[in-house]
Amino acid sequence: MTQHGVSPLVTIRVADENDVEAIQRCRFDVYAEEGYIDPNNFPDGREFDEYDSSSISVVATAGIRTRAVGTTRIILGKYSVLPIQDSPHFLTISEPEKAGEISRLCVREGFRDGRISIAMYRALFDVIAKNNIEEVYAIVDEAFYDTLCWIGFPFEIMG
């Protein structure tokens, strides 16, 4: 629900190069608001990292101006070492070219009823199928994990 009690039309789609700034600004806004990042470390108001260039993102947009209200991505193991392979997890992946890691899930306040997150994951699973990814890793909280299992995503807890 938005402030006025009316939900705008939300579109979920695979992002393209024209969405990069909106995605990075959405991530900055959400992560700064939630206290995950220090806004002073991002003077241009954009959150990004070294994995963005090895990823395919999904974006949720709302309203006439198509404002980014959510985003997530899958980092493709064929282009990069996955974060879960580094500290503190050090997971060994036997075929990294067939692996991916979902990360940077964020949804703006006012749109956090869970539906957008699930829809973005569904869109990512289309990307995963098209890229012949056989193993997907994600670090999610227990409630979101339960939701993903309930709707049929085949995840298993590793730790």
C-alpha positions as CSV (number, residue, x, y, z in Angstrom):
1,M,0.0,0.0,0.0
2,T,1.2,3.5,-0.7
3,Q,0.6,6.5,1.6
4,H,-2.8,7.1,0.1
5,G,-4.1,3.6,0.3
6,V,-4.0,2.9,-3.4
7,S,-1.4,0.5,-4.8
8,P,0.1,1.7,-8.1
9,L,0.6,-0.8,-11.0
10,V,3.9,-2.5,-10.4
11,T,5.9,-4.0,-13.2
12,I,8.6,-6.7,-12.7
13,R,11.1,-7.2,-15.5
14,V,14.7,-8.0,-16.3
15,A,16.7,-4.8,-16.1
16,D,18.6,-3.3,-19.0
17,E,21.4,-0.7,-19.2
18,N,18.9,2.1,-18.9
19,D,17.9,0.9,-15.4
20,V,21.4,0.9,-13.8
21,E,21.1,4.3,-12.1
22,A,17.6,3.7,-10.9
23,I,18.6,0.3,-9.4
24,Q,21.6,1.8,-7.7
25,R,19.6,4.6,-6.3
26,C,16.9,2.2,-5.0
27,R,19.5,0.1,-3.3
28,F,21.1,3.2,-1.8
29,D,17.8,4.5,-0.5
30,V,16.7,1.2,1.1
31,Y,20.1,0.2,2.5
32,A,20.7,3.7,4.0
33,E,17.2,3.8,5.4
34,E,17.6,0.4,7.0
35,G,21.1,1.2,8.4
36,Y,23.0,-1.4,6.3
37,I,25.3,1.2,4.7
38,D,26.7,4.6,5.8
39,P,25.3,7.1,3.3
40,N,28.5,9.1,3.7
41,N,30.4,6.4,1.9
42,F,28.2,6.9,-1.2
43,P,28.3,10.6,-2.0
44,D,26.5,10.2,-5.3
45,G,23.5,8.4,-3.7
46,R,24.2,5.2,-5.6
47,E,25.0,1.8,-4.1
48,F,27.0,-0.5,-6.3
49,D,29.7,-3.2,-6.0
50,E,32.2,-5.2,-8.1
51,Y,29.5,-7.9,-8.8
52,D,27.2,-5.6,-10.7
53,S,29.1,-6.2,-13.9
54,S,28.8,-10.0,-13.5
55,S,25.1,-9.9,-12.8
56,I,21.7,-9.8,-14.3
57,S,19.2,-7.7,-12.3
58,V,15.5,-7.6,-12.0
59,V,13.7,-4.3,-11.3
60,A,10.2,-3.6,-10.0
61,T,8.9,-0.3,-11.1
62,A,5.7,1.6,-10.1
63,G,3.7,4.5,-11.3
64,I,3.6,6.6,-14.4
65,R,7.3,7.7,-14.0
66,T,8.3,4.0,-13.5
67,R,10.1,4.7,-10.3
68,A,12.3,1.7,-9.1
69,V,10.6,0.3,-6.0
70,G,12.6,-2.9,-5.8
71,T,15.4,-4.8,-7.2
72,T,17.5,-8.0,-6.9
73,R,20.1,-9.7,-9.1
74,I,21.8,-13.0,-9.8
75,I,25.6,-13.0,-10.0
76,L,26.7,-15.4,-12.7
77,G,29.5,-17.8,-11.6
78,K,30.7,-18.0,-15.2
79,Y,31.8,-14.3,-15.0
80,S,32.9,-14.0,-11.4
81,V,33.8,-15.7,-8.2
82,L,30.5,-15.7,-6.2
83,P,30.5,-13.8,-2.9
84,I,29.5,-17.0,-1.1
85,Q,32.8,-18.5,-2.2
86,D,34.7,-15.8,-0.3
87,S,34.9,-14.8,3.4
88,P,33.2,-15.6,5.7
89,H,31.5,-18.5,3.9
90,F,34.3,-20.0,1.7
91,L,31.8,-22.4,0.0
92,T,33.4,-24.7,-2.6
93,I,31.4,-24.9,-5.8
94,S,32.4,-27.7,-8.1
95,E,31.1,-26.2,-11.3
96,P,31.0,-22.4,-10.9
97,E,30.1,-21.8,-14.5
98,K,26.8,-23.4,-13.8
99,A,26.2,-21.6,-10.5
100,G,24.7,-18.2,-9.5
101,E,24.1,-16.3,-6.4
102,I,21.0,-14.2,-5.7
103,S,21.7,-11.0,-3.8
104,R,20.9,-7.3,-3.3
105,L,17.2,-7.9,-2.7
106,C,15.6,-4.7,-1.6
107,V,12.1,-3.2,-1.7
108,R,11.2,0.4,-0.8
109,E,9.0,1.0,2.2
110,G,5.3,1.0,1.3
111,F,5.8,-1.9,-1.1
112,R,7.0,-4.6,1.4
113,D,4.1,-6.9,1.6
114,G,6.2,-9.8,0.1
115,R,4.6,-10.0,-3.3
116,I,7.2,-7.9,-5.1
117,S,10.1,-9.9,-3.6
118,I,8.5,-13.1,-4.7
119,A,7.7,-11.8,-8.2
120,M,11.3,-10.6,-8.6
121,Y,12.5,-14.1,-7.6
122,R,10.1,-15.6,-10.1
123,A,11.6,-13.4,-12.8
124,L,15.1,-14.4,-11.7
125,F,14.2,-18.0,-12.1
126,D,13.4,-17.4,-15.8
127,V,16.9,-15.8,-16.1
128,I,18.4,-18.8,-14.3
129,A,16.8,-21.2,-16.7
130,K,17.8,-19.2,-19.8
131,N,21.4,-19.1,-18.6
132,N,21.6,-22.9,-17.8
133,I,22.4,-22.3,-14.2
134,E,22.0,-25.5,-12.2
135,E,22.9,-24.3,-8.7
136,V,21.6,-21.1,-7.1
137,Y,22.8,-19.7,-3.7
138,A,21.1,-17.1,-1.7
139,I,21.3,-15.8,1.9
140,V,17.8,-15.1,3.1
141,D,16.0,-14.8,6.4
142,E,14.0,-17.7,7.7
143,A,10.6,-16.1,7.0
144,F,11.5,-15.5,3.4
145,Y,12.9,-19.0,3.0
146,D,9.7,-20.4,4.3
147,T,7.7,-18.4,1.8
148,L,10.0,-19.5,-1.1
149,C,9.5,-23.1,-0.1
150,W,5.7,-22.7,0.3
151,I,5.4,-21.4,-3.3
152,G,7.5,-24.2,-4.6
153,F,11.1,-22.9,-5.0
154,P,13.4,-25.9,-4.4
155,F,15.8,-24.4,-1.9
156,E,17.5,-26.3,0.9
157,I,19.2,-24.9,4.0
158,M,23.0,-25.1,3.9
159,G,23.7,-23.4,7.2
